[in-house]
Amino acid sequence: MLIRTLLFLLLSPPILADGQQYKIQIRASKIDPKVKSYPTIGFVLQNSSGKPQDIQNACVDTRIASKGRLAIWLMAPNQGLLDRLNSYGIHAIQVHYARQWFSKCCQQRPVSENCRGDMRLEAATGEDHSDEANIPVRDSIKGRSLNFVKYLEKENPEGNWGQFLNPNKTDLIWEKVILTGASHGSTTASRLAKHTKVARVVALCGPRDQYQAWQALPSKTPANRFFGFSHTQDMGWDQFHYQRSWEMLGLHKFGPIVDVDKSSPPYGSTRRLITNFDVKNDANRAHSSVTPGSRSFKGKDGTLMHDPVWKYLYTHPVEKIGEPVPSTKAFKKIKPQKVK
């Protein structure tokens, strides 16, 4: 089903004379009837009650001059974030991908330092990287994103989605893609970006992968294109997971960790942003507070105080970087498990 809705945005960027925001919602199985369910890893097209689980979302605002970037959001739909991306001139899609496997796969004790990273890469690419599952290309992030954009090119020509397809329409132009997600999604986005060169990575409450080693692997996406934002009362911060991943990715080479509530854009052009606003010692709220929503930091008038942060994360020129700082050796505060 194609839904076209005119939406007045929260922000006020330059507006073109004509246009509107288009919102599109469609099941992956409607775009491609050959997609499948993988119940052993919780990756299904519908649940036991018959409720669709493969609904995907896209939106573009043709009133805003396009920046020629496609954001692929990896996590449950967040319309507040997608609206903001559109307000920056960024096309946005949210795809259904394998993410429920985390409590089902790589459950060995101790787990190898490559298991989760390999599983993420299989889910992202459809290539044979893991023995934990067999996900083909059409059911991977890459495959479903490609088919979604091809569908959008036909069904929403006003959105000019074809600019993100290669000449033969056999793949996305990945250097026009922003990979972004929260929590599990931010980690999978980062893992895919190590494998495939993209325009930018925005990791909200992430990335983290416990004791995994992939963060230090050679990267197709230059390190200066990775951006992270987390709350310091999030358990991932308290246990040094985020700091570890950020340093293994090399983000300390582009500036210090900056508290956004005590600073202003462009935050010294750093790649590592934190907040410590009062969440009443609620780690779960802290975890989700760095995405737009009910748990975000709000002013007295209800304004989301981190709007400047999100705009920075998604639009700050990647070539502008902060001054390097020494590693804090945060990665040594978590000792990798060894396989017996």
N, C-alpha and C positions, 0 to 999 in steps of 0.2 A: 504494500500500500504506500502510495506517495502522498505525503502530507506537506502542504505548502502553507506556511504561516508567517504573517507579517509580525515582526517583533521589534518593539522599540528597545534599544539596548540600554544597559545601565551606564555605559561610558559614552562619551561624546566625541569620537574622532571625526575627521573630515568626512562628510557624507556626499555621495555622488547624487546627481539630479534625479536619476531614476534607479529603481531596483527595490529589492526587499530581501528579507532573510528567508531562505528555503530550509525547511526541516524535512528530512526524509527518514523513514523508518521501514525496515524490510528484514525479513528472516533470511539468514544465510541459505537455508534450504529452499527458499523461493528463488533466489538468484541462481543457485546451482543445485538442482535436484539430486546430484550425485554425492553431496556431502553426507557424512555418516556420524553416528554416535559412537562413543568409546566409553561404555559404562564402567569398565574396570578402572578407569582413571577419572571418572566423574564428569567426563566431557560429553554432554548429551544434547540432542536437539530439542528434547522435551523431557520434563520430569515425570515421575511415576503417576502423577495426576493428569498428565497430558498438557501441562502448561508449557508453552514455548520457552525455550532457554536460549535460542539462537537469534534473538532479535538484535539487529544492528542499527546504528544511528549515524546520520550524517547531517551536516548543516553548513551553509555558506550564506554570507550576506553580500549581495551584489551591489548594495549601496556603498560598500567600502572598497577602496582601491585594493586590488589583490597584491599580496606580497610574493605570490608564486610559491607558496609553501603549503604542504599538506600535513597536518598533524594527525597521527594515528594514536588514539587514546586507548590504553590497555588497562582496563578495569571496568567495573560497572558504569553505566551511563552517568554522566554528571553534566546536566544541561547548563548549569551555571558556568562551568569551565568552558564548555563548547561555545557558549554565547560570547565569552570574553575572547576566545581565540578568533571568532568571526570579527569581533570589534577591532582586532589588530590587523585585519586583512588576511587572516589565515583560514584556509579550508580545513574542515575537521571531520574525521570519521571515528566511530567506536566500533571495533570488531569483536565478534565472539571467538574466543580462542581457548586453548586448554590451559586452565589455571587451577582447577580443583584437585590436581594431582599431588599437590604439595604434601598432603597428609597420607597419601597412598603410595607414592614412589619414593625411592631413596630412603627407605626406612631401616636400612642396615645399621647396626650399632657395633663399632663406629662406622659412619658413612664415609665413603671415599671423598676426597677433596674435589672431584670432578663430576660427581653424579648429578647434582642439582643443575649445575651449569650446562651439562650435556642434555639433560631433559628439557631445560628451557630452550636450548638451541633447536632441538627437534621440534618442539611445539611452535617455534617461531618460523622455521624454514621449511619443514617437511623433509629435511634431509636426514640420513641415518646417522645420528650422533649418539643415540642412547639405546641401551637394551631394555629400558624400562617400559617402552611403548613403541608403537609403530604408527606414526602420524604421517600421512602422505601430504604432498604439497597443497592439494586443494583444501585441506582442513587445517593448514598452518596459518599463522598470522600473515605471512607473505601471500599465500594463495587466496585467502579470503579477502584480504585488502585489495588485491589486484582485481578479483571478480566484482567486488563492491564498486570500485572506481569505474570499471567498464560499464557496469549497470547505470551508475550515476551519469556517465557521459551521455548515455542514450535517454534516460528518463528526466534528467535535469540539465538540458543543454544550456540554460541560462547561467548555470554555475561554472561553465568552462572547466569541467573536471578532466577533460582530455589532455590538458597541459601537463598532467602528472604521469601520462603513459608514454612509453617509448614509441618510436615510429611504427613498429610492428604490433603494438598493443600486447606484447608478450610479457611485459613486466612494468612495474612502476619505475619512474626515474627516482631512485632512492636518494640521490643528493638533493632532491627537493622536499624530502620527508623529514618531519620532526617526530621522533619517537618519544612518547611520553606516557607516564602512568603513575599510579600511586601504589605503594607497598609492593605486592607481588608484581604488579604491572610495571612499576619503575625498575625493578630488578630485571625482568624479562626484556624491557626496552633497552636497558644498558647492555645486557648480554648480546642481544641481536646487533646492537651498534658496534660491538667489538668485531663482529663477523662481517657486517655490511656497512659500507660508508654512507652515512646519512648527514643531513644538514645540521641537526642538533638533537640532543637528548635532554629532556627535562624530567628529572627523577624527584617526585614528591614523596616524602617519607621513605627514602631509599637512595640508592639501592642497598640491599643487604642480602647475604646468602650464607649466613653463619660462617662455616669454616671453608667455604669453597675458594678455589684458587684462580678462577677465570678472570677476575678483575685485573690481575697483573699480566695477562696475556698480551701479546702485540695486538694493536687495535687498528682496524680499517678506518674507523672514525677518529680523527685527531682528538686528543684529550681536551683541548680548549673548547670543544663543542659540547661537553658534558656540563650540566648545571644541576645542583641539588639543593633541596630546601626541606628542613626537618625541624621538629619541635624537640627541645632538650629534655622534656619529660616523657617523651616516647621511649618505650623500652629498648628500641633499637639503638637509640642514642646512649641511654644509660648503660647499656652493655657493650658499647664501643663498636657496634656493628657498622653503623653509618660512617663513623670516622675512619674505620679500617678500610671500607670500600672506597671512600673518597681518596684516601692516600694511595691505595693500590692502583686506582685509576690515574693517579698523578695530578689531582686537582690542586694540590698545595703549590704547584708550580705557577698558578695563576692568581694567587692572592690568599689572604688569611680567611679563617672562618669569621663571618660578619653577622652580628645580631641586627636583624632588620628593624627591630623596634627601637634601636638606638642610632640608626643610620638612615640615610636617604639614598635614593638611586643616584648614580649607578653603583653604589656599594663598593667603590674601589675596583669595579670590573672583576670582582672575584667570582668564583664558581661555587662557593660553599656558603650557603645562607642558612641561618637558624632563627628561631623565635623562641621566646621564653615567657609568653604572656600567660596569665593565670588560668589554668585549667582545673583548679581545685584538686590537684594531685591525681587527676584521672588520666592514666596512661592511654586508654582507648580514645578519649577525646583528643589528647595530644597527637595521637597517631593520625587521625583524620582531619585535624584542624588546619593542615597546610594545603588543603584543597577547598575551593569555594563551597560553602554549605552551612548548615545549621550550627556546626561546631567551630566555625571560623571565628577569628578575632574580630569583634564588632565594636564600633564606636557607640556613643550614647544614642545617636540617631539611627542606628542599625546599619550604618555604612561598614562594609567589609574593609578592615584596616590594611589588609595585605594586597589590595588591588595593585598598588605600585610594584609589589614584589612579583606578582604573576606576570605583569606586563614586561618587567625586566627579564625574567626567566625565558620568556618566549620570543623576545624581540631584540635584546641587547646584541649588538654586532659581535659575532664570535671572534673576530680578529682583534677586538679590544680586550686586553687582558690586564689583570692586576700584577703587582710585584710579587715574585716568588717568595715563599717562606720555607724554612726548613721543615722536614718531616718531623712529626711528633712521635713517630714510631707507634702510632695507634694500632697498626696491624699486629704488633707484637703483644698487645694486651689480650689478644685472643689467640691461644695456641692451637694450630690446626690439629684435628684428630688424625691419628694414624691408623691405617687399615692393618689389622692383625693377620 
